[in-house]
Amino acid sequence: MTSARTERHIHEECGVFGLFSPRQTDLAALAYYGLFALQHRGQESAGIVVNDDGVFQTHKDVGLVSEVFSQEKIAGFQKGNIAVGHVRYGTTGSTERVNSQPLVVNHVKGHMALCHNGNLVNSFELRRKLELNGAIFHTTTDTEVITYVITNCRLRNGSIEQAVNAAMDELDGAYSLVLMSPSKLIAVRDPYGFRPLCYGQREDGTYVVASETCALDAVNARFVRDIEPGEILCFTKDGLFSIRDHCGKKPKHLCIFEYIYFSRPDSVVDGVPVIEARMRAGEFLSRVNPVDADIVIGVPDSGIDAAIGYSHASGIPYGVGLIKNRYIARTFISPGQKNREDKVRIKLNPVPGAISGKRVIMVDDSIVRGTTSARIVKLLRDAGAKEVHMRVSAPPFVNPCYYGTDVDSKDNLIACHHSIEEIAKLIGVDSLAYLPLDKVDAITGRPECGYCSACFGNPYPTQTPQAGAKNRFETRISEGTQKEKTEKDKNNEELQ
């Protein structure tokens, strides 16, 4: 299914959050603040589960955190000592309430609530095997596959952490998990370390697990450390312990796009401040692809830091040339749905006083199809820009991603069908340059740590999946229903 998701940016995947308190307390409010800090990672749905001595209370729905959780909803949660939360941008499965997380499972060995960030490469084969053994699936996500695998392992193992350890032998791909049993909170990171995961602690002793450090800051938790690739970290009433049977089995491949676009600039991912990586990318662009100009501007939001880096290295002044409307929610309906030009203007507006009559360097994090880049360039020219030179803080996308980034087909990638010179003409810029592929790992300042950049042309760290499309579990839906769902997705995502 070709989606309007790819129209503006490669979208975020998901954010996970977990809390373990030594005493019964109001965890729902803390979870709310944590998810709010992770909202940039997913805007499709949000959910929280609070554990009160083995009794799980759940609320989740489609929408932003502020839409799903009213003050009354948060106040209505029971006190508890464990909680998990999730914000979703689905890279497997459609935007439906049933696909929202956390997923709660009730089985003979007890309850489990699970949150997942990432994407399995063998989910299709695992699900097929489970279905042939009688499993009945209620969602179209690979997260439910993970819950089934862990539940099956739990029947053969003496504890939930042993079950997770055994399940990791079957799971392949990207998964940062936060899961909750009646008495434990468990954080899991796949052996490649594709997606970030860290934990910290509040002054009251509450442990906090999150996709990014910005969520720790939001609940006044002190960062302790990142979860290691392959590690299972367990939080119990008796303290912490770690299972490292899967650590060191695979070379580390943290997604490099976490630094280029996904993560919040105030986060620190695996020891690297995100804002520094983005500014370093801009510096590289300036040195490798210089151009005479009067002003450097960034496309909000993730292009701004790279633009500042470009400005510092080149000596060309940085200016605010584009203003982003920050009040467009997922449910916003624009006037004149057929007018794509209006939609760009609703979200981004140029500052004529900053760019009129000037040679402008416009820095952005990526070009996907090129259509929206062309519209932004036109906005700048209409506002009086004398020249527009585009610099991209990532290499060209030439491969689909199978690890939780919404790049699912070469058909939608402009760099797969056109040269850089052709792309420059198509989007209407005077010149165009990308971050060189050999510089992409260097933006972190720690290129030896190991990163995945397969979407830019480097080798895939795993086998590519047999079925990798986002809607691979929805192929049994009738053609008419699927067409209706496709149109609904397009309408919902038009502005994102």
N, C-alpha and C positions, 0 to 999 in steps of 0.2 A: 504494500500500500504506500503510495507516494503521499507524503504528508506535508502540510504547510509549516510543520515544525522547523524544517530546514530553511525556511524563507529568510529569516533574519540571522539566526545564530545556531550553532550546534547547541542543543539544550543540555541542561544539567541532568543528572541521573536521579539521585535520591540523597536524603540525609537521615542518619540514624542517631538516636539519643537514648541514654539509659541512666537510671539513678538507683543507687543502693544506699539506704539510710540505716544506721544502727538502731533507730527508733521509729515508731509510727508517727508520721508527720504529713503535712500537706504537700505531696509531691506533684500533684497535677499542675499547680501554678509554676513550679520550677520547670516541669516538662514543657509547658507552654512557652516560657521564655527561651528555653533551649531550642525548640522548634522554630520560633520566630527568628532566632539568629541564623538558622539553617534554611530559611525560606528560599534563598537564592538557589538552593540545590534542587528544588522541586516545587511546582505550583499547582499540580493536578489534584492532590488530595493530602490530607493530614489525619493523624490518629494518635491517640494516647491510650495505654492500658495501665491501670494502677492495681497493684497486688496488695490486698489486705489479708495477710495470714492465709494465703492460698485461694482467696476469693478474688477473681479478676473482674474489674469493672472497665468497660471499653466504650470509647466513643470515637468514631472516625467517619469521614465523609469526603465527598469531592469538594474542592475549593482551597482557598488560601487558609493559613492558620487562623487568621482573624475572622474568616467567614465560618469556619467549622466550629470554632470554640468561642462562644459568647461568655461573658462574665458569669452568667447563671450556670452554664455548662461546667465551667471550671470549678465553681463553688459547689456544684452537685456531686463532685467526685468524693469518694470515701478517702480517709487518710490511709496511708500504707507505708511500707518500708522498701518496696521495689516498684519501679515504673519504667516503661519503655515508650518511645515515641518515634514517629516517622513522618517525613514529608516526601512526597512521591513525584517524580517525573518518570513515567514508565517507559523503559526500553524493551519490555516484553509485555504485551497485553494492552487493551484499550483503556480509555479514560472512563471507567465505570466505578461506582461505589464498591462493588464486590471485589475489585482489584486493589482497593486501598489497604494500607497496612497501619498497624501491626496485624499479622495473621494470628488468630488464636485457635489452638488445637486442644481438644479435650479427648484424652485417650486413657487406656486402662492404667497407665503409669502416672497419670496426673495431667495438669494443664501445662501448656507452653504458649508463650506469645513471642513472635519472631519478627524482626525488622531486617531488611536486606538492602544493601547498596551494592550494585554491580550487575553482572549478567553472566550466567553459566553458558559455556559453549557446548555442553553435552545435555542440556535440559530436554531437548526433543527426544533423545534416545532414552533418557531416564524416565521421562513421563510415559513414553510408549510401553516401557517395561513394567512400570507400576500399574498402568491401566490394564495390561494383559493379566496381571495378578489380582485384579479386582478393585483397584483403587478408583475412587470416584472424585473427580476434581470439580471444584466450585468456582475457580477463578481461571483466568487465562494468563497467569504469570509464572515465571520460573521460580518465584519465591515459594509458591505452594509445593513445587517439586522438592525444594530443600526441606520443607517441613515434613513431607512424607518420608524422605530418606532418613532424617534424624529420628522421626517417630519409629520407623522400622528398626533402626539400630538401637533405640532405647529398649525395645522388647528383648534384645539379646545382651544388653549391658546393664551393669548395676547402678549407674548414675547417669545423669543428663550430660555431664562433661565427657564421660567415656563414650556416650552415644555420639556426641558431636565429633569426637576424635575419630571414631570409626566412620562416620559419614563423610569426613574429609577425604577418605580414600576413594570415594565414589564421585565427589563433586569436582568439576574441572571448570576453571574460568575465574571470573572476578566475583568475590563475595566478601564484603565486610558486614558482619552480622552482630546484632545485639539481640539476645534472647533471654527470656525470663521463665524460670520454673517456679513452683510454689515457694521455694526457699532460696533461690540463687539468681544472680544476674551474671550472664556470660557474654564476653566480647570475643569475637572470632575474626581473624583476618586471613584471607587465602594465602597459600604459600608463595605466590608471586608478589603479593602486596599491591595489587592493582589500584585499590581504592584506599584512601587514608582512614585511619581510626586511632583515637588517642583516649587517654583518661586523665582525670584530675581529681582533686578532693577539696571539699569546702571546709571551712573552719569548724562546722558542727560535726564533721566526720563523714558526711555523705560523699560517696564516690560517684563520679560522673563520667560516663562514656559518651563520646561524640565523634561525628565525622570530622569536625574541625575544631581548632582551639578557640575560635570566635564564640562557639556555643558554651565552652567552659567559662569564658569571660562573662557571658551574659548571666550566668548564675553564680558569679563570684567564686568560682572554683580555681584552685591553683593547678596549673599544668604539672603533671608528674612525668609522663613519657608517652611515646607512641606505642601502640600495640605492634609487635614485630610480625613480619610476614610469616604465616603458618602458626602463629601463637593462639592458644585458647587461654583467656584470662578469666578466672572465676572469682566472683565476689560473694562471700558467705558471711553468716553471723560470727564465724570463727576467724575471719580474715581473708586475705587474698592468697591464691595459689595459681601457678601457671603450668600449662601442659605444652611442651615444646617438641613433641614427636614429629611435627611437620615443618619445624623451622629449619632453614638451610637446605631443604630438599630441592628448591627451585631457585634460579637466579632472580633477583628482585627486578620487578618491572612496574614500578609506580607509574600511573598514567601521567605523561608530561603535560597533558592539557589541564590537569589540576592547577598548574602554575600559570598557564597561559590564559585560562578563562574560568574554569569551574569554581575554584575556591575563592573565598572572600579575601580581599587584599590585606586585611588585618590578621589573617590566620597564619600560623606557622605549620607547614606540612613536612613531616619527617625532617625537622631541624632546619628547614629553609623558609624564611619569611617570603610569603607570596608576593608582596609588593616589590621586594628587591629583585625577584626573578623577572617580574614584568618590566621593571625599569632597566634591568640588564639586557632584556630582549630588545628594548628600544635603543639602547646604546650600541648593540651589535648592528642593528639596522642602519644606524647613522654612519657607522664606520665602513660597513660593507656596501651600502647603497646610498651614498650622499647625493644631495641635490640642492641647488640654490633656491632659497625660498625666503619669505618674510615672516612666516608664522607656522608653528606646529600646533595642531589640534588633535584631540583624541575623540573617538566615537565612544560615548558612554555605554557601559561603565568600564569594562576591562581594557579598552583601548587607551584610557586616560593615563594610566601609570606608564605604559610603554611610550606614550607620546612625551611624557615628562622626561623619561630616560633619553629619548631621541634628542629632545631640546638641550638637555645638559651636555650631551656628547658633541652636538653639532654647534652649539652656541646660538642657534636660531631661537628666538623667543617663543615660549609656550603661551598659548591663549585659549580661552573658552570660546569655541566656535559653534558648538552644538549643545543645546539644552534638552535634557530628557524629561519627559512628563512622568513623574514617579507615582502617579495616582491612577494608573491604568491597571485595574485588577483583571483576573482571569475572566470574569463574567462581563467585562465591558463590551458593549455592542456599539460599533462605530456607525455614524450616519453614512448612508451610501455604501453598502457593503461591497459593491462592485468597483468602487474607486480605490484602487490600491495606492495611488499617490496620496490620497487623503489620509490613509492609515499611517504612512510614514510620517506625514506632517503632524498627526496627532501624537505620535510617540517621540519624534525628534523635531526640533526647530532650530534653524540657524540663527546666529547672532550677526546681522549684517555689519554692525559697526566694527566688529573684530576682523572680518574677512573681506569686506568690499574693497576691490582694487588691489588685493594682495595675492601673492603666490603662496598657496596653501599646501602644507604637507598634512595629509589626513592619515592618522594611524588607527588601525583596527586590529582585532585579534584574529580574524579569519575571513575568508571568502568561501561561501558554500556554492550556491547557484550563481551568485553575482547579480541577481535581479535587484535586491535591496541595496547593495553597494551602489549600483547605478542610480537608484533613486536618491540616495544620500548625496552623491556627487552632483546630481541635478539641483538639489536644494542649495548646495554651496554655490554653484554657478549662477543660479537665479538670484542669490543674495549678493552677487557681484564679485565672486572670486575670479581673479585674473587667470590663475593657473591652479590646477588641482593635481597633486602628486600623492599617490596612495602607497603607504608602507604597511605591511602586514606582519604582525609579531609572531607568526607561525609559518612553517612551510606550507605548500599547497596540499590540500586533502586529495589523496589519490587512491585510498583504500577504505572500504567500510570498516567500522569498529565493531567487535563482538564482545566488548568487555564493559558495556554500560554507557557508551557515548552514542548519541543518536545520529550515527552515520551508517545507514543500512544499505546503501546502493551506490555504485559508481555512476549510475544513470543521472543522479542529481548533483554530481560533483563537476563543476565547470572546468577544473584543472585536468580532468580526465579526457576532455574533448577539445581543449584549446591551449595554445601556447600562451606564455605570459604576455607577449605582445598582442595577441588576439584578445585576451581577457581585458587588457588595458583599453583597447578600442571599444569592446562591448560595454564596459562600465563607464566609459567616457572620461578617463583620466589622461593627463599628459604623460605620466610615467607610473609604472607599477613595479614594486619589488617585494619579495617575501623574505622572511628569515631563512637563511641557508640551512639545509638539513643537517650539515655537520656542526652547526652551532646550537641545535635545539636542546641537547642535553646540557650544554655549557651555561644556559641561562640560570640554572640553579646554583652555580658555583661549586657543585659537587657532582660532576659528570660521572665519577667513578661509582656512584651509588646504584645506578641501573634504572632505566626508565623505559616505558613502552611508548614508542612513536610509530607503531605499525600503520596508523592512518595516514602518516606522511611518507610512507614508502619503505620503512625498515621492516625486517622480518617479524612475523607474528610469533609471540612467545609460546603459543599453544597450537594444537591442531585447529584448523578452522571448522566451524560447526557444519553439520549436515544440513540443518535448516536454521538460518540466522535471521530471518525477517522478524520484525517487531510483532506482527500478527500471526506468528507461526502456529499458535494454539487456537486460532480462530478460523482456520481453514475449513472447518466442518460447518460453519455457519452458512446458511443458504445465500445464494448470490444476491438476492434482493435485500436481505437483512444486512449483509456486509456492505452493500452500496449505501444503504441508509446510515450505517455506522461511520463509513468513511466520510460522508458529507457532514455528519454531526461533528466529527473530529476536526474537519477543516474549518467549520464555522467557529468552533471553540478556540482554535489555535491561531486564527488569522493574524492576531496582533502580537503574538509572542516572538 
